[in-house]
Amino acid sequence: MSPSSLPPSLSLSSSSQVFSTTCPHSRSSFAPFISAAARFLSLPSPPRFVALARADPETVREYATGLSKVGRDSKPIGNLHACAFAVDESNIIGTLQSNFKCADLPRVYVIKKGVVEWDGHPCHVETAVAGMLGVYDTDSDEEE
């Protein structure tokens, strides 16, 4: 996939997980997303990890609170403070889905200087970001 330019309103450097508060697949995908976010926190300039949903702020807040209590397979999900949760008030999700002709959720977009450098399933985001940052180890997943 070729990198796609985004509108100026999306010019940020982050890994953004697009999710639905009503989707079981979105819920189960947070463990690898949070794990990736926590892994890079110690870097001098860590990438930002943002979870983005089309929902009202209270629904997103309740969803995040629920994630902190129980993760996939009834295990703690990890350090939720490693990422930010955001409400899509500017139709960023619609723009990304339109640009990439993909409405699948959950989906992660790795954005660098306003350009989507990678998109894929949250299970593969840690490997993708590690490759972009040149931070490799033997415990990483195979690339998508």
Backbone as JSON, one array per atom type, in Angstrom:
{
  "sequence": "MSPSSLPPSLSLSSSSQVFSTTCPHSRSSFAPFISAAARFLSLPSPPRFVALARADPETVREYATGLSKVGRDSKPIGNLHACAFAVDESNIIGTLQSNFKCADLPRVYVIKKGVVEWDGHPCHVETAVAGMLGVYDTDSDEEE",
  "N": [[0.82, -1.17, 0.0], [0.54, 2.2, -0.81], [1.66, 5.13, 0.91], [-0.81, 7.38, 2.13], [-1.81, 10.74, 1.82], [-3.18, 12.88, 4.28], [-5.93, 15.03, 5.22], [-5.18, 18.4, 6.43], [-6.26, 18.62, 9.03], [-5.79, 16.18, 10.14], [-3.14, 16.01, 10.64], [-0.96, 14.59, 12.46], [1.27, 12.74, 14.53], [0.98, 9.55, 15.19], [-0.27, 6.38, 16.43], [-3.27, 5.25, 15.62], [-6.07, 3.66, 16.8], [-8.99, 2.68, 15.43], [-12.15, 2.08, 16.63], [-15.15, 0.34, 17.71], [-17.58, 0.87, 20.16], [-19.42, -1.08, 20.54], [-18.55, -3.44, 19.47], [-17.38, -6.72, 19.72], [-14.95, -7.66, 18.67], [-13.42, -5.35, 18.5], [-13.11, -4.82, 21.22], [-11.58, -7.04, 22.09], [-9.24, -6.54, 20.72], [-7.84, -4.6, 22.02], [-5.87, -5.37, 23.9], [-3.36, -6.09, 22.49], [-2.92, -3.57, 21.31], [-2.67, -1.8, 23.49], [-0.49, -3.0, 24.73], [1.5, -2.51, 22.81], [1.55, 0.3, 22.9], [2.45, 0.72, 25.53], [4.98, -0.44, 25.38], [6.58, 1.39, 23.96], [6.68, 3.65, 25.51], [8.92, 4.37, 27.04], [10.75, 5.47, 25.3], [12.74, 8.27, 24.14], [11.25, 10.12, 22.56], [8.34, 9.16, 22.5], [5.94, 7.48, 20.38], [2.53, 8.53, 19.96], [-0.39, 6.88, 21.05], [-3.63, 6.5, 20.1], [-6.98, 5.82, 20.74], [-9.81, 5.8, 18.87], [-13.22, 6.6, 18.53], [-16.58, 6.56, 17.2], [-18.66, 7.84, 19.06], [-20.46, 9.12, 21.91], [-18.86, 11.21, 24.42], [-19.3, 10.2, 27.08], [-20.0, 7.5, 26.67], [-17.62, 6.52, 25.54], [-15.89, 6.97, 27.69], [-17.03, 5.24, 29.64], [-16.64, 2.83, 28.3], [-13.81, 2.68, 28.21], [-13.3, 2.56, 30.95], [-14.49, 0.11, 31.52], [-12.77, -1.55, 30.08], [-10.49, -1.38, 31.62], [-11.07, -2.94, 33.77], [-11.45, -5.67, 33.03], [-9.82, -7.64, 30.7], [-9.27, -9.34, 27.57], [-10.06, -12.78, 27.74], [-10.57, -12.65, 30.47], [-8.36, -11.48, 31.7], [-6.25, -8.89, 33.06], [-6.06, -5.95, 31.06], [-3.88, -4.29, 30.68], [-1.74, -1.35, 30.77], [-3.75, 1.16, 30.56], [-3.27, 3.84, 30.55], [-1.29, 4.25, 28.79], [-2.25, 4.92, 26.36], [-4.44, 7.23, 24.64], [-7.92, 7.96, 24.72], [-10.33, 8.92, 22.37], [-12.99, 10.91, 21.01], [-14.58, 10.83, 17.93], [-15.2, 13.61, 16.53], [-14.87, 14.96, 14.21], [-15.23, 13.46, 11.96], [-13.0, 11.84, 11.31], [-12.66, 9.1, 11.22], [-14.41, 8.39, 9.13], [-13.1, 9.68, 7.01], [-10.63, 8.3, 6.92], [-11.57, 5.68, 6.42], [-12.76, 6.06, 3.94], [-10.59, 6.96, 2.36], [-8.99, 4.68, 2.38], [-10.65, 2.73, 1.5], [-11.77, 0.87, 3.25], [-13.75, -0.42, 5.68], [-13.51, -2.01, 7.84], [-13.52, -2.88, 11.26], [-11.86, -3.71, 14.27], [-9.34, -1.28, 13.42], [-6.07, -0.12, 12.76], [-4.27, 2.82, 12.21], [-1.19, 4.01, 11.37], [0.24, 7.01, 11.69], [2.36, 9.42, 10.39], [3.61, 12.55, 10.44], [1.25, 13.5, 9.22], [0.79, 11.62, 7.25], [-0.41, 8.47, 6.38], [1.37, 5.79, 7.22], [1.16, 3.11, 7.64], [-1.4, 0.65, 7.79], [-3.6, -1.58, 9.44], [-4.48, -4.59, 11.26], [-4.94, -4.38, 14.82], [-3.41, -6.32, 16.18], [-0.98, -6.41, 14.91], [0.29, -4.0, 15.15], [2.41, -3.36, 16.9], [4.72, -4.54, 15.81], [4.79, -3.18, 13.37], [5.16, -0.47, 14.15], [7.56, -0.71, 15.58], [9.29, -1.42, 13.5], [9.24, 0.94, 11.97], [10.4, 2.7, 13.75], [12.84, 1.59, 14.06], [13.34, -0.13, 16.15], [13.94, -3.12, 17.26], [13.23, -6.47, 18.41], [13.49, -9.87, 19.56], [11.03, -10.82, 20.31], [8.95, -9.9, 18.78], [6.02, -9.82, 16.62], [5.23, -11.41, 13.46], [5.33, -9.47, 10.46], [2.47, -7.93, 8.95]],
  "CA": [[0.0, 0.0, 0.0], [1.25, 3.46, -0.83], [1.2, 6.06, 1.94], [-1.83, 8.33, 1.69], [-1.82, 12.02, 2.53], [-4.41, 13.15, 4.99], [-6.24, 16.45, 5.33], [-4.41, 19.05, 7.49], [-6.84, 18.38, 10.35], [-5.3, 14.89, 10.64], [-1.69, 16.04, 10.7], [-0.44, 14.23, 13.76], [2.09, 11.54, 14.48], [0.42, 8.64, 16.19], [-0.9, 5.13, 16.02], [-4.65, 5.45, 16.0], [-6.94, 2.51, 16.65], [-10.4, 3.01, 15.22], [-12.89, 0.98, 17.24], [-16.56, 0.54, 17.99], [-17.87, 0.51, 21.55], [-20.36, -2.21, 20.55], [-17.96, -4.54, 18.71], [-16.54, -7.61, 20.54], [-13.61, -7.74, 18.08], [-12.72, -4.14, 18.94], [-12.77, -4.99, 22.63], [-10.48, -8.02, 22.24], [-8.03, -6.04, 20.07], [-7.16, -3.58, 22.82], [-4.69, -5.89, 24.59], [-2.13, -5.85, 21.73], [-2.75, -2.14, 21.08], [-2.17, -1.24, 24.75], [0.85, -3.55, 24.91], [2.4, -1.76, 21.92], [1.67, 1.65, 23.43], [3.28, 0.67, 26.74], [6.35, -0.81, 25.01], [7.34, 2.52, 23.43], [6.6, 4.8, 26.44], [10.23, 4.74, 27.58], [11.58, 6.12, 24.29], [12.86, 9.72, 24.34], [10.08, 10.76, 21.91], [7.47, 8.01, 22.19], [4.78, 7.75, 19.54], [1.25, 8.58, 20.68], [-1.38, 5.86, 20.69], [-4.95, 7.08, 20.32], [-8.12, 4.98, 20.39], [-10.78, 6.74, 18.34], [-14.53, 5.98, 18.32], [-17.77, 7.37, 16.9], [-19.57, 7.68, 20.19], [-20.42, 10.3, 22.75], [-17.78, 11.12, 25.41], [-19.64, 9.35, 28.22], [-19.93, 6.11, 26.21], [-16.2, 6.19, 25.41], [-15.35, 6.92, 29.05], [-17.51, 3.99, 30.25], [-15.98, 1.75, 27.59], [-12.43, 2.62, 28.69], [-13.36, 2.1, 32.33], [-14.77, -1.32, 31.44], [-11.55, -2.23, 29.62], [-9.51, -1.42, 32.7], [-11.45, -3.95, 34.75], [-11.24, -7.02, 32.51], [-9.41, -7.72, 29.31], [-9.57, -10.58, 26.87], [-9.88, -13.99, 28.54], [-10.67, -12.26, 31.88], [-7.06, -11.05, 32.21], [-6.11, -7.44, 32.97], [-5.7, -5.57, 29.69], [-2.6, -3.59, 30.65], [-1.67, 0.05, 31.17], [-4.6, 1.98, 29.69], [-2.73, 5.2, 30.5], [-0.31, 4.31, 27.7], [-2.91, 5.48, 25.18], [-5.53, 8.18, 24.87], [-9.19, 7.63, 24.08], [-10.86, 10.14, 21.77], [-14.28, 10.87, 20.32], [-14.44, 11.32, 16.55], [-16.16, 14.7, 16.27], [-14.54, 15.59, 12.92], [-15.33, 12.42, 10.93], [-11.69, 11.31, 10.96], [-12.86, 7.69, 10.88], [-14.98, 8.36, 7.79], [-12.06, 10.07, 6.05], [-9.69, 7.19, 6.79], [-12.23, 4.56, 5.76], [-12.96, 6.44, 2.55], [-9.29, 6.98, 1.69], [-8.42, 3.34, 2.27], [-11.7, 1.82, 1.02], [-11.84, -0.21, 4.22], [-14.59, -0.08, 6.82], [-13.33, -3.03, 8.87], [-13.13, -2.48, 12.61], [-10.98, -2.6, 14.58], [-8.31, -0.96, 12.43], [-5.05, 0.81, 13.26], [-3.59, 3.64, 11.22], [0.02, 4.62, 11.91], [0.31, 8.29, 10.99], [3.59, 10.16, 10.63], [3.59, 13.85, 9.76], [0.05, 13.63, 8.41], [0.74, 10.59, 6.21], [-0.61, 7.11, 6.9], [2.51, 4.96, 6.83], [0.77, 1.7, 7.76], [-2.71, 0.38, 8.38], [-3.81, -3.0, 9.59], [-5.13, -5.06, 12.47], [-4.2, -4.01, 16.03], [-2.46, -7.36, 16.6], [0.29, -6.25, 14.19], [0.77, -2.62, 15.25], [3.69, -3.27, 17.6], [5.76, -4.85, 14.83], [4.84, -2.09, 12.39], [5.76, 0.72, 14.76], [8.96, -1.03, 15.87], [10.02, -1.32, 12.24], [9.37, 2.35, 11.59], [11.3, 3.36, 14.69], [14.12, 0.89, 14.09], [13.45, -0.77, 17.46], [13.6, -4.52, 17.02], [13.62, -7.48, 19.38], [13.14, -11.21, 19.1], [9.68, -11.17, 20.74], [7.94, -9.24, 17.95], [5.21, -10.63, 15.72], [5.52, -11.32, 12.04], [4.65, -8.34, 9.84], [1.26, -8.24, 8.18]],
  "C": [[0.87, 1.23, 0.0], [0.75, 4.34, 0.3], [0.19, 7.05, 1.36], [-1.75, 9.6, 2.5], [-3.18, 12.23, 3.15], [-4.69, 14.65, 4.99], [-5.44, 17.07, 6.48], [-4.95, 18.8, 8.89], [-6.36, 17.06, 10.96], [-3.79, 14.87, 10.77], [-1.21, 15.83, 12.13], [0.44, 13.02, 13.57], [1.6, 10.63, 15.58], [0.07, 7.31, 15.57], [-2.32, 5.25, 16.52], [-5.46, 4.19, 15.75], [-8.36, 3.03, 16.52], [-11.19, 1.81, 15.75], [-14.36, 1.35, 17.4], [-16.82, 0.09, 19.42], [-18.82, -0.67, 21.66], [-19.8, -3.46, 19.88], [-17.06, -5.42, 19.59], [-15.12, -7.72, 19.99], [-12.79, -6.52, 18.47], [-12.24, -4.29, 20.38], [-11.57, -5.93, 22.79], [-9.18, -7.52, 21.61], [-7.27, -5.03, 20.92], [-5.92, -4.1, 23.52], [-3.42, -5.68, 23.77], [-1.86, -4.37, 21.47], [-2.14, -1.47, 22.32], [-0.75, -1.73, 25.01], [1.87, -2.8, 24.05], [2.62, -0.35, 22.45], [2.61, 1.67, 24.63], [4.74, 0.38, 26.4], [7.18, 0.41, 24.63], [7.33, 3.74, 24.36], [7.96, 5.27, 26.92], [11.16, 5.4, 26.56], [11.64, 7.62, 24.54], [11.7, 10.51, 23.72], [9.11, 9.66, 21.52], [6.33, 8.4, 21.25], [3.53, 7.79, 20.41], [0.35, 7.47, 20.16], [-2.74, 6.41, 21.09], [-6.02, 6.09, 19.88], [-9.28, 5.92, 20.06], [-12.1, 6.03, 18.04], [-15.57, 7.02, 17.93], [-18.78, 7.11, 18.01], [-19.49, 8.95, 21.02], [-19.35, 10.1, 23.84], [-18.08, 10.19, 26.59], [-19.55, 7.86, 27.86], [-18.47, 5.67, 26.1], [-15.56, 6.07, 26.79], [-15.76, 5.61, 29.75], [-16.83, 2.78, 29.61], [-14.54, 1.58, 28.1], [-12.37, 2.13, 30.12], [-13.61, 0.59, 32.37], [-13.56, -2.12, 30.99], [-10.54, -2.37, 30.75], [-9.82, -2.51, 33.72], [-11.13, -5.36, 34.27], [-10.88, -6.95, 31.05], [-9.85, -9.03, 28.7], [-9.26, -11.78, 27.76], [-9.84, -13.7, 30.04], [-9.32, -11.9, 32.51], [-7.01, -9.53, 32.15], [-5.55, -7.05, 31.59], [-4.37, -4.84, 29.6], [-2.76, -2.13, 31.04], [-2.48, 0.93, 30.22], [-4.12, 3.42, 29.61], [-1.67, 5.35, 29.41], [-0.93, 4.87, 26.42], [-4.01, 6.44, 25.59], [-6.77, 7.67, 24.15], [-9.78, 8.94, 23.57], [-12.19, 9.87, 21.08], [-14.08, 11.49, 18.94], [-15.51, 12.36, 16.25], [-15.95, 15.33, 14.9], [-14.59, 14.61, 11.75], [-13.97, 11.94, 10.42], [-11.83, 9.85, 10.52], [-13.41, 7.58, 9.46], [-13.96, 8.7, 6.73], [-11.08, 8.93, 5.83], [-10.33, 6.01, 6.05], [-12.45, 4.85, 4.28], [-11.65, 6.4, 1.78], [-8.73, 5.59, 1.45], [-9.42, 2.3, 1.81], [-11.83, 0.61, 1.93], [-12.65, 0.25, 5.43], [-14.47, -1.09, 7.95], [-12.92, -2.4, 10.19], [-12.82, -3.74, 13.39], [-9.91, -2.44, 13.5], [-7.34, 0.03, 13.05], [-4.43, 1.52, 12.07], [-2.38, 4.26, 11.91], [0.29, 5.85, 11.05], [1.6, 8.99, 11.39], [3.57, 11.41, 9.78], [2.43, 13.96, 8.78], [-0.09, 12.61, 7.29], [0.55, 9.23, 6.87], [0.51, 6.25, 6.33], [2.17, 3.47, 6.84], [-0.66, 1.65, 8.25], [-2.89, -1.12, 8.43], [-4.51, -3.33, 10.89], [-4.29, -4.7, 13.69], [-3.19, -5.05, 16.5], [-1.08, -7.17, 15.98], [0.91, -4.86, 14.36], [2.14, -2.52, 15.93], [4.85, -3.53, 16.64], [5.92, -3.72, 13.82], [5.53, -0.86, 12.95], [7.23, 0.47, 15.08], [9.81, -0.93, 14.61], [10.25, 0.11, 11.81], [10.35, 3.1, 12.48], [12.69, 2.74, 14.73], [14.4, 0.24, 15.43], [12.99, -2.21, 17.29], [13.96, -5.37, 18.22], [13.11, -8.82, 18.89], [11.72, -11.61, 19.47], [8.6, -10.6, 19.85], [7.22, -10.22, 17.05], [5.73, -10.53, 14.3], [4.78, -10.12, 11.47], [3.48, -8.82, 9.02], [1.53, -8.12, 6.71]]
}
